[in-house]
Amino acid sequence: MKKTINYKEIGDKIRIEREKFDMSREKFAELLDLSPFFVGQIERGERKMSISTLINVSECLHISLDYLIFGEAYSDEEENKLHSLIVKCSEKEASVIEEVIKTILPHITR
């Protein structure tokens, strides 16, 4: 059985994950060294991307290739460690931590 790649679903996941960082399409395109127009086409599923671009998107958004292509996310173990620390913070502290993470995470490569 031949599987087909749903580029619209991949694009939707990319847009959703980008928006979780409150990142504009222009800023995201800049980080990927792509044009905002091309990123928009990718997010709408209108254009395919190279494997290297797919890897760069995955690294920038800190999401797995499995999730992007097949919808399978990482295990929750690492997320639970961070969550257990954040729930101990005040609302203000958690908000500051969230903003810091949103700011630096797209710039950190794996």
OpenMM code with the backbone's topology and positions (N, CA, C; nanometers):
from openmm import Vec3, app, unit

residues = "MET LYS LYS THR ILE ASN TYR LYS GLU ILE GLY ASP LYS ILE ARG ILE GLU ARG GLU LYS PHE ASP MET SER ARG GLU LYS PHE ALA GLU LEU LEU ASP LEU SER PRO PHE PHE VAL GLY GLN ILE GLU ARG GLY GLU ARG LYS MET SER ILE SER THR LEU ILE ASN VAL SER GLU CYS LEU HIS ILE SER LEU ASP TYR LEU ILE PHE GLY GLU ALA TYR SER ASP GLU GLU GLU ASN LYS LEU HIS SER LEU ILE VAL LYS CYS SER GLU LYS GLU ALA SER VAL ILE GLU GLU VAL ILE LYS THR ILE LEU PRO HIS ILE THR ARG".split()
positions = [
    Vec3(0.0843, -0.1182, 0.0000),
    Vec3(0.0000, 0.0000, 0.0000),
    Vec3(0.0887, 0.1244, 0.0000),
    Vec3(0.0686, 0.2110, -0.0944),
    Vec3(0.1485, 0.3324, -0.1087),
    Vec3(0.0870, 0.4454, -0.0265),
    Vec3(0.1707, 0.5046, 0.0591),
    Vec3(0.1252, 0.6192, 0.1382),
    Vec3(0.1490, 0.7464, 0.0601),
    Vec3(0.0566, 0.8389, 0.0715),
    Vec3(0.0751, 0.9697, 0.0085),
    Vec3(0.1032, 1.0728, 0.1167),
    Vec3(0.1797, 1.1722, 0.0804),
    Vec3(0.2126, 1.2795, 0.1733),
    Vec3(0.1105, 1.3911, 0.1562),
    Vec3(0.0507, 1.4305, 0.2655),
    Vec3(-0.0484, 1.5371, 0.2636),
    Vec3(0.0210, 1.6692, 0.2974),
    Vec3(0.0573, 1.7445, 0.1954),
    Vec3(0.1313, 1.8685, 0.2151),
    Vec3(0.0485, 1.9758, 0.2842),
    Vec3(-0.0813, 1.9719, 0.2689),
    Vec3(-0.1700, 2.0665, 0.3367),
    Vec3(-0.1636, 2.0436, 0.4879),
    Vec3(-0.1683, 1.9174, 0.5301),
    Vec3(-0.1598, 1.8864, 0.6732),
    Vec3(-0.0240, 1.9253, 0.7300),
    Vec3(0.0828, 1.8989, 0.6548),
    Vec3(0.2168, 1.9374, 0.6987),
    Vec3(0.2231, 2.0896, 0.7146),
    Vec3(0.1725, 2.1617, 0.6171),
    Vec3(0.1720, 2.3077, 0.6232),
    Vec3(0.0921, 2.3600, 0.7403),
    Vec3(-0.0223, 2.2979, 0.7662),
    Vec3(-0.1042, 2.3383, 0.8810),
    Vec3(-0.0273, 2.3190, 1.0116),
    Vec3(0.0424, 2.2062, 1.0242),
    Vec3(0.1206, 2.1795, 1.1457),
    Vec3(0.2313, 2.2833, 1.1611),
    Vec3(0.2975, 2.3168, 1.0521),
    Vec3(0.4043, 2.4167, 1.0564),
    Vec3(0.3485, 2.5508, 1.1030),
    Vec3(0.2375, 2.5934, 1.0445),
    Vec3(0.1772, 2.7215, 1.0828),
    Vec3(0.1369, 2.7211, 1.2299),
    Vec3(0.0723, 2.6151, 1.2741),
    Vec3(0.0276, 2.6053, 1.4140),
    Vec3(0.1465, 2.6123, 1.5091),
    Vec3(0.2523, 2.5373, 1.4777),
    Vec3(0.3702, 2.5373, 1.5644),
    Vec3(0.4402, 2.6731, 1.5620),
    Vec3(0.4469, 2.7364, 1.4460),
    Vec3(0.5073, 2.8704, 1.4346),
    Vec3(0.4284, 2.9702, 1.5202),
    Vec3(0.2976, 2.9617, 1.5139),
    Vec3(0.2129, 3.0538, 1.5892),
    Vec3(0.2245, 3.0324, 1.7400),
    Vec3(0.2604, 2.9123, 1.7838),
    Vec3(0.2812, 2.8871, 1.9263),
    Vec3(0.3963, 2.9717, 1.9798),
    Vec3(0.4900, 3.0088, 1.8924),
    Vec3(0.6008, 3.0955, 1.9303),
    Vec3(0.5672, 3.2434, 1.9096),
    Vec3(0.4435, 3.2730, 1.8708),
    Vec3(0.4042, 3.4105, 1.8376),
    Vec3(0.4998, 3.4701, 1.7347),
    Vec3(0.5405, 3.3872, 1.6398),
    Vec3(0.6381, 3.4278, 1.5395),
    Vec3(0.5673, 3.4599, 1.4090),
    Vec3(0.6016, 3.5723, 1.3525),
    Vec3(0.5428, 3.6091, 1.2237),
    Vec3(0.5997, 3.5194, 1.1139),
    Vec3(0.5287, 3.5116, 1.0054),
    Vec3(0.5767, 3.4358, 0.8895),
    Vec3(0.7076, 3.4959, 0.8389),
    Vec3(0.7175, 3.6277, 0.8450),
    Vec3(0.8387, 3.6958, 0.7989),
    Vec3(0.9596, 3.6591, 0.8838),
    Vec3(0.9426, 3.6581, 1.0149),
    Vec3(1.0525, 3.6223, 1.1055),
    Vec3(1.0922, 3.4762, 1.0849),
    Vec3(0.9937, 3.3896, 1.0726),
    Vec3(1.0185, 3.2470, 1.0501),
    Vec3(1.0950, 3.2276, 0.9192),
    Vec3(1.0522, 3.2955, 0.8153),
    Vec3(1.1198, 3.2863, 0.6856),
    Vec3(1.2640, 3.3333, 0.6972),
    Vec3(1.2851, 3.4395, 0.7727),
    Vec3(1.4210, 3.4921, 0.7930),
    Vec3(1.5092, 3.3878, 0.8614),
    Vec3(1.4568, 3.3224, 0.9646),
    Vec3(1.5337, 3.2198, 1.0351),
    Vec3(1.5677, 3.1020, 0.9432),
    Vec3(1.4795, 3.0730, 0.8487),
    Vec3(1.5007, 2.9610, 0.7568),
    Vec3(1.5751, 3.0013, 0.6307),
    Vec3(1.5997, 3.1306, 0.6158),
    Vec3(1.6626, 3.1849, 0.4953),
    Vec3(1.5779, 3.1541, 0.3710),
    Vec3(1.4467, 3.1764, 0.3867),
    Vec3(1.3504, 3.1584, 0.2784),
    Vec3(1.2698, 3.2874, 0.2639),
    Vec3(1.1978, 3.2982, 0.1547),
    Vec3(1.1101, 3.4148, 0.1393),
    Vec3(0.9795, 3.3912, 0.2149),
    Vec3(0.9203, 3.4972, 0.2689),
    Vec3(0.7902, 3.4827, 0.3351),
    Vec3(0.6839, 3.4270, 0.2398),
    Vec3(0.6931, 3.4626, 0.1130),
    Vec3(0.5981, 3.4120, 0.0141),
    Vec3(0.6077, 3.2594, 0.0031),
    Vec3(0.7310, 3.2085, -0.0033),
    Vec3(0.7513, 3.0636, -0.0129),
    Vec3(0.7022, 2.9934, 0.1134),
    Vec3(0.7311, 3.0520, 0.2302),
    Vec3(0.6840, 2.9934, 0.3558),
    Vec3(0.5314, 2.9895, 0.3569),
    Vec3(0.4673, 3.0951, 0.3084),
    Vec3(0.3213, 3.0962, 0.2996),
    Vec3(0.2691, 2.9842, 0.2102),
    Vec3(0.3363, 2.9611, 0.0994),
    Vec3(0.2967, 2.8523, 0.0095),
    Vec3(0.3127, 2.7165, 0.0770),
    Vec3(0.4205, 2.7007, 0.1528),
    Vec3(0.4417, 2.5758, 0.2263),
    Vec3(0.3306, 2.5567, 0.3286),
    Vec3(0.3000, 2.6620, 0.4050),
    Vec3(0.1980, 2.6517, 0.5091),
    Vec3(0.0592, 2.6237, 0.4522),
    Vec3(0.0344, 2.6661, 0.3315),
    Vec3(-0.0953, 2.6386, 0.2676),
    Vec3(-0.0951, 2.5052, 0.1921),
    Vec3(0.0204, 2.4391, 0.1874),
    Vec3(0.0305, 2.3116, 0.1177),
    Vec3(0.0366, 2.3257, -0.0330),
    Vec3(0.0684, 2.4450, -0.0812),
    Vec3(0.0726, 2.4707, -0.2252),
    Vec3(0.2065, 2.4323, -0.2882),
    Vec3(0.3120, 2.4290, -0.2073),
    Vec3(0.4457, 2.3980, -0.2571),
    Vec3(0.5095, 2.2909, -0.1716),
    Vec3(0.5891, 2.2084, -0.2354),
    Vec3(0.6685, 2.1095, -0.1631),
    Vec3(0.7986, 2.1758, -0.1210),
    Vec3(0.8641, 2.1146, -0.0229),
    Vec3(0.9935, 2.1670, 0.0205),
    Vec3(1.0970, 2.0567, 0.0153),
    Vec3(1.2219, 2.0972, 0.0095),
    Vec3(1.3306, 1.9997, 0.0076),
    Vec3(1.3425, 1.9341, 0.1449),
    Vec3(1.4120, 1.8240, 0.1483),
    Vec3(1.4343, 1.7555, 0.2756),
    Vec3(1.5141, 1.8455, 0.3696),
    Vec3(1.6132, 1.9180, 0.3162),
    Vec3(1.6923, 2.0057, 0.4031),
    Vec3(1.6047, 2.1165, 0.4616),
    Vec3(1.5122, 2.1694, 0.3850),
    Vec3(1.4203, 2.2712, 0.4375),
    Vec3(1.3292, 2.2105, 0.5429),
    Vec3(1.2802, 2.0903, 0.5184),
    Vec3(1.1946, 2.0215, 0.6159),
    Vec3(1.2703, 2.0009, 0.7473),
    Vec3(1.3964, 1.9624, 0.7384),
    Vec3(1.4784, 1.9444, 0.8586),
    Vec3(1.4973, 2.0773, 0.9298),
    Vec3(1.5255, 2.1830, 0.8550),
    Vec3(1.5429, 2.3152, 0.9159),
    Vec3(1.4156, 2.3621, 0.9858),
    Vec3(1.3003, 2.3374, 0.9240),
    Vec3(1.1720, 2.3730, 0.9855),
    Vec3(1.1559, 2.2959, 1.1162),
    Vec3(1.1830, 2.1672, 1.1115),
    Vec3(1.1717, 2.0807, 1.2292),
    Vec3(1.2605, 2.1299, 1.3426),
    Vec3(1.3840, 2.1657, 1.3100),
    Vec3(1.4772, 2.2121, 1.4128),
    Vec3(1.4380, 2.3491, 1.4667),
    Vec3(1.3975, 2.4376, 1.3805),
    Vec3(1.3591, 2.5721, 1.4229),
    Vec3(1.2382, 2.5692, 1.5165),
    Vec3(1.1410, 2.4857, 1.4851),
    Vec3(1.0187, 2.4774, 1.5645),
    Vec3(1.0275, 2.3747, 1.6767),
    Vec3(1.1393, 2.3013, 1.6819),
    Vec3(1.1618, 2.1980, 1.7836),
    Vec3(1.0488, 2.0950, 1.7849),
    Vec3(1.0200, 2.0461, 1.6657),
    Vec3(0.9214, 1.9396, 1.6499),
    Vec3(0.9857, 1.8282, 1.5681),
    Vec3(0.9380, 1.7079, 1.5847),
    Vec3(0.9981, 1.5943, 1.5164),
    Vec3(0.9514, 1.5857, 1.3713),
    Vec3(1.0357, 1.5264, 1.2896),
    Vec3(0.9961, 1.4996, 1.1510),
    Vec3(0.8792, 1.4022, 1.1476),
    Vec3(0.8786, 1.3069, 1.2407),
    Vec3(0.7661, 1.2130, 1.2484),
    Vec3(0.6346, 1.2877, 1.2671),
    Vec3(0.6361, 1.3866, 1.3556),
    Vec3(0.5146, 1.4642, 1.3783),
    Vec3(0.4739, 1.5400, 1.2525),
    Vec3(0.5703, 1.6043, 1.1883),
    Vec3(0.5378, 1.6816, 1.0682),
    Vec3(0.4805, 1.5940, 0.9573),
    Vec3(0.5428, 1.4810, 0.9346),
    Vec3(0.5035, 1.3978, 0.8209),
    Vec3(0.3896, 1.3019, 0.8544),
    Vec3(0.3989, 1.2393, 0.9730),
    Vec3(0.3031, 1.1338, 1.0063),
    Vec3(0.2076, 1.1702, 1.1193),
    Vec3(0.2331, 1.2820, 1.1857),
    Vec3(0.1457, 1.3225, 1.2952),
    Vec3(0.1813, 1.2602, 1.4279),
    Vec3(0.2991, 1.1980, 1.4380),
    Vec3(0.3410, 1.1328, 1.5615),
    Vec3(0.4368, 1.2245, 1.6363),
    Vec3(0.4009, 1.2584, 1.7589),
    Vec3(0.4822, 1.3510, 1.8380),
    Vec3(0.5824, 1.2748, 1.9234),
    Vec3(0.6760, 1.3507, 1.9809),
    Vec3(0.7705, 1.2946, 2.0769),
    Vec3(0.6960, 1.2421, 2.1983),
    Vec3(0.7653, 1.1618, 2.2774),
    Vec3(0.7057, 1.1160, 2.4030),
    Vec3(0.6911, 1.2353, 2.4963),
    Vec3(0.6073, 1.2218, 2.5937),
    Vec3(0.5774, 1.3313, 2.6852),
    Vec3(0.6753, 1.3405, 2.8021),
    Vec3(0.7740, 1.2500, 2.8087),
    Vec3(0.8640, 1.2463, 2.9240),
    Vec3(0.9362, 1.3792, 2.9464),
    Vec3(0.9985, 1.4338, 2.8430),
    Vec3(1.0701, 1.5599, 2.8570),
    Vec3(0.9746, 1.6751, 2.8869),
    Vec3(0.8607, 1.6742, 2.8228),
    Vec3(0.7620, 1.7797, 2.8461),
    Vec3(0.7150, 1.7776, 2.9910),
    Vec3(0.6982, 1.6595, 3.0474),
    Vec3(0.6521, 1.6482, 3.1853),
    Vec3(0.7536, 1.7042, 3.2845),
    Vec3(0.8834, 1.6875, 3.2566),
    Vec3(0.9866, 1.7424, 3.3453),
    Vec3(0.9748, 1.8940, 3.3518),
    Vec3(0.9655, 1.9568, 3.2368),
    Vec3(0.9535, 2.1023, 3.2317),
    Vec3(0.8233, 2.1478, 3.2963),
    Vec3(0.7172, 2.0777, 3.2676),
    Vec3(0.5863, 2.1135, 3.3228),
    Vec3(0.5887, 2.1083, 3.4752),
    Vec3(0.6526, 2.0068, 3.5309),
    Vec3(0.6554, 1.9939, 3.6764),
    Vec3(0.7300, 2.1104, 3.7418),
    Vec3(0.8265, 2.1679, 3.6707),
    Vec3(0.8964, 2.2861, 3.7228),
    Vec3(0.8111, 2.4117, 3.7111),
    Vec3(0.7444, 2.4252, 3.5980),
    Vec3(0.6679, 2.5466, 3.5720),
    Vec3(0.5451, 2.5578, 3.6617),
    Vec3(0.4822, 2.4463, 3.6947),
    Vec3(0.3621, 2.4538, 3.7791),
    Vec3(0.3943, 2.5049, 3.9195),
    Vec3(0.5208, 2.5002, 3.9570),
    Vec3(0.5618, 2.5518, 4.0876),
    Vec3(0.5786, 2.7034, 4.0867),
    Vec3(0.5756, 2.7640, 3.9687),
    Vec3(0.5976, 2.9080, 3.9544),
    Vec3(0.4672, 2.9851, 3.9719),
    Vec3(0.4840, 3.1116, 4.0061),
    Vec3(0.3676, 3.2001, 4.0084),
    Vec3(0.3242, 3.2246, 3.8642),
    Vec3(0.2077, 3.2819, 3.8467),
    Vec3(0.1582, 3.3114, 3.7122),
    Vec3(0.2527, 3.4064, 3.6383),
    Vec3(0.3024, 3.5056, 3.7095),
    Vec3(0.3947, 3.6022, 3.6503),
    Vec3(0.5256, 3.5342, 3.6098),
    Vec3(0.5797, 3.4496, 3.6974),
    Vec3(0.7037, 3.3780, 3.6661),
    Vec3(0.6856, 3.2861, 3.5448),
    Vec3(0.5748, 3.2154, 3.5416),
    Vec3(0.5472, 3.1254, 3.4293),
    Vec3(0.5344, 3.2036, 3.2994),
    Vec3(0.4741, 3.3212, 3.3058),
    Vec3(0.4594, 3.4051, 3.1869),
    Vec3(0.5955, 3.4509, 3.1354),
    Vec3(0.6845, 3.4894, 3.2256),
    Vec3(0.8194, 3.5316, 3.1864),
    Vec3(0.8947, 3.4142, 3.1243),
    Vec3(0.8858, 3.2982, 3.1858),
    Vec3(0.9519, 3.1786, 3.1329),
    Vec3(0.8997, 3.1462, 2.9934),
    Vec3(0.7701, 3.1543, 2.9756),
    Vec3(0.7104, 3.1273, 2.8443),
    Vec3(0.7646, 3.2216, 2.7385),
    Vec3(0.7720, 3.3502, 2.7699),
    Vec3(0.8230, 3.4485, 2.6739),
    Vec3(0.9701, 3.4247, 2.6414),
    Vec3(1.0476, 3.3897, 2.7424),
    Vec3(1.1894, 3.3608, 2.7192),
    Vec3(1.2038, 3.2404, 2.6267),
    Vec3(1.1294, 3.1358, 2.6543),
    Vec3(1.1362, 3.0153, 2.5711),
    Vec3(1.0924, 3.0460, 2.4284),
    Vec3(0.9846, 3.1198, 2.4120),
    Vec3(0.9373, 3.1561, 2.2780),
    Vec3(1.0416, 3.2371, 2.2020),
    Vec3(1.1178, 3.3174, 2.2751),
    Vec3(1.2174, 3.4025, 2.2112),
    Vec3(1.3407, 3.3249, 2.1688),
    Vec3(1.3896, 3.2357, 2.2542),
    Vec3(1.5188, 3.1710, 2.2235),
    Vec3(1.5072, 3.0374, 2.1520),
    Vec3(1.4024, 2.9632, 2.1721),
    Vec3(1.3941, 2.8274, 2.1183),
    Vec3(1.4093, 2.8192, 1.9663),
    Vec3(1.3476, 2.9071, 1.8889),
    Vec3(1.3654, 2.8971, 1.7432),
    Vec3(1.5102, 2.9173, 1.6975),
    Vec3(1.5926, 2.9769, 1.7827),
    Vec3(1.7313, 3.0049, 1.7462),
    Vec3(1.8273, 2.8939, 1.7886),
    Vec3(1.7786, 2.7972, 1.8645),
    Vec3(1.8631, 2.6878, 1.9131),
    Vec3(1.8448, 2.5682, 1.8213),
    Vec3(1.9581, 2.5170, 1.7712),
    Vec3(1.9502, 2.3970, 1.6874),
    Vec3(1.9828, 2.2754, 1.7716),
    Vec3(1.9310, 2.1638, 1.7289),
    Vec3(1.9517, 2.0396, 1.8041),
    Vec3(2.0896, 1.9864, 1.7858),
] * unit.nanometer
topology = app.Topology()
chain = topology.addChain("A")
for resn in residues:
    res = topology.addResidue(resn, chain)
    for name in ("N", "CA", "C"):
        topology.addAtom(name, app.Element.getBySymbol(name[0]), res)
